[in-house]
Amino acid sequence: MNDDQAEILALRALAHIASHEDILVAYLRLTGLSAEELHTSAAEASTLGSILDYFLQNEKRLVAFCEAENISPDHLAKARRLLPGGETVPYSS
C-alpha cells in the first residue's frame, strides 16, 4: 500500500460515514467538527487519518465497514500508518 492508496481508502471510509447518519453524527460529536468543517477538510491527510482512527478504535464499526467494502481490517491499519500521525499508531497488521 502506498500513500495514495491510503488516502483513497480513507475517502472510502468517509463515504461510508457520510452514508450512515448515526455514524456521521457520532463522528462529528467525537471530533467536535461541524458537517461543514468536515466537508471543507475532507481532503486533508490529517482528517483522513482521524477517520481511519475512528474505525480502528471500535471493532464493531471496523468490521462492519470492512465487510461492506470487502476488505481486511489490516488494510485500514496499514493505511493509517501512512497518513500523518500514523507512525505512532500501535495497530497490528
Order of alpha helices (4+ residues) and beta strands (2+ residues): alpha-alpha-alpha-alpha-alpha-alpha
